[in-house]
Amino acid sequence: MTLIIITLIIIAGYFLFRKKKMRAGSPQPDYPAILNREVAFYQNLDKNGKARFEKLADEFLRYVHIEGVGTTITDIDRVLIAASAIIPVFGFPGWKYKNLTNVILYPDTFGKDFQFTGKSRNILGMVGSGYMNGQMLLSRAALIKGFSKDPGKENTAIHEFVHLLDQSDGATDGIPENLMAHEYTIPWLKMMHQEMRRIQAGKSDVNPYALTNEAEFLAVAAEYFFEKPEKFRQLHPELYHMLSLIFERDSQCPDAV
């Protein structure tokens, strides 16, 4: 166990001090082709919106390093990770994830000791803390599934980026104070706990993982909100309205289908 901890500290230190922007002259991914093929949110943007999305993707990949562990990173991986980051903040021009330096991509699920082979591997994604602060760990299989033709209500990468947004005000508590106006805080908390009671009673289709705590509720609800907006609006109109206010969706973002 001591050896594992030392190894992880060395890896974290390596990632932390590694250059964050792409090397000059390195080829850029074919953003339009990949986004048009893989990302419904982008497909529903107008010409100007698509151009802005592509620019944001390029900027993100210049200040966040993506590293593969047990898998080779492809342009599709890079673009889908960038898209996952951009979708929640598309309504906030100029936003940067100041609490992220690296995304570490595993081939599939991994364990609490960050191993991707053997038993006890059930983690799809996580945001690092402590000596892993500034790191995000993701399952490549979950990343791809989140942008598949039928992802359901789940998108692991968006889930983790929403955690980063929540964390950006200094507390991972389900209240993204850097995004939402102060007057929405109490109504959001009341709405959140009301829906948690409905989940407990079996009267909600929101993933029960949202019951873990308020931070997980926000991330789970955001996945549903971005993946199945029409269904979410139909079944959860009040939650939809509140998340639209939080993410500035109605005025800036299209409905993904």
C-alpha positions, 0 to 999 in steps of 0.5 A, a space after each residue: 500500500 505504501 508503494 502504491 501511495 508513493 507511486 501515485 504521488 510521483 505520478 500526480 507530481 509529474 502531471 501537475 508540473 507538466 506543460 498544459 498546452 499543446 506543443 507548437 506545431 502539433 496537429 489539431 483534431 478535425 473538430 467539425 468532423 468529430 463533433 458532427 458525428 459524435 456530439 448531439 449538442 454541437 449538431 444542434 448549434 447554428 453556424 456561429 455556435 458551432 464555430 464558438 464550440 470548436 474554438 472552446 474545444 481547442 482552447 480547452 485542449 491547450 490548457 488541459 493535458 490528457 494522458 492515457 493509462 493502459 490505453 492510447 489517446 485518440 483525437 476522438 478521446 480528446 474531442 469528446 473530453 473537451 465537449 464534456 467540459 464545454 457543454 455545461 459552461 457553453 452559456 458562460 463565455 470565457 469560463 476556464 477550469 482553473 481547478 483542472 490540469 490533467 485528465 487521466 483516461 483509463 480503458 474501462 472501470 478502475 478501482 479505488 487504488 487506481 488499478 484498471 485490472 483485476 477485481 473490485 473495479 467499479 469506478 467510471 470517473 472521479 475528480 481527484 483531491 488531496 495529492 491528486 488535486 487538479 486531476 480527473 480520472 475517466 473510463 474511456 468506455 464510459 466516455 464513449 458510451 456517454 456520446 453514443 446514439 443511446 446513452 440513456 440519461 447518463 454521461 460520466 464525463 459531463 457528470 465529473 465536469 459538473 463536480 468541478 464546476 461545483 467545486 470551483 467555489 471552494 465547496 463540493 456541496 451541490 450548490 455551484 455558487 460561481 454559476 447561480 445567482 444567490 437568490 436561487 440557492 434556497 429554492 434549489 436546495 428545497 427542490 433538490 431535497 424534495 426530489 430526493 424524497 421522491 427518489 427514495 419513495 420510488 416516484 422519480 426516474 432520476 438515478 438513485 445515485 443522486 441520493 448519495 449527497 447534494 453534490 451527487 444530486 447536482 451531477 446526476 441531475 445535470 447528466 439527465 438535463 443535458 442528455 435527455 432535455 425534452 424528457 427531463 423538461 416533461 417529467 421534471 419541469 421545475 428542476 429543468 427550469 432551475 437548471 436552465 437558470 444555473 447553466 444559462 441554457 435557455 438563452 445560450 444552448 440548444 436542446 440536445 437530442 
